[in-house]
């Protein structure tokens, strides 16, 4: 919703207030995106760790089977 503020109270203070509102909204959106990305990174790191654990297990099994 875009409002034309030119006919309303268009003082410098009002302009700054509107800009502050806009910047606060952008900040909230970025904070939300940051939380989402951190969560995705955490999940990927956990999956990578589990994959390396599994690789280690399989490597150990192969070495044991070759030794037998």
Secondary structure, 3 states (H helix, E strand, C coil): CCCCCCCCCCCHHHHHHHHHHHHHHHHHHHHHHHHHHHHHHHHHHHHHHHHHHHHHHHHHHHHHHHHC
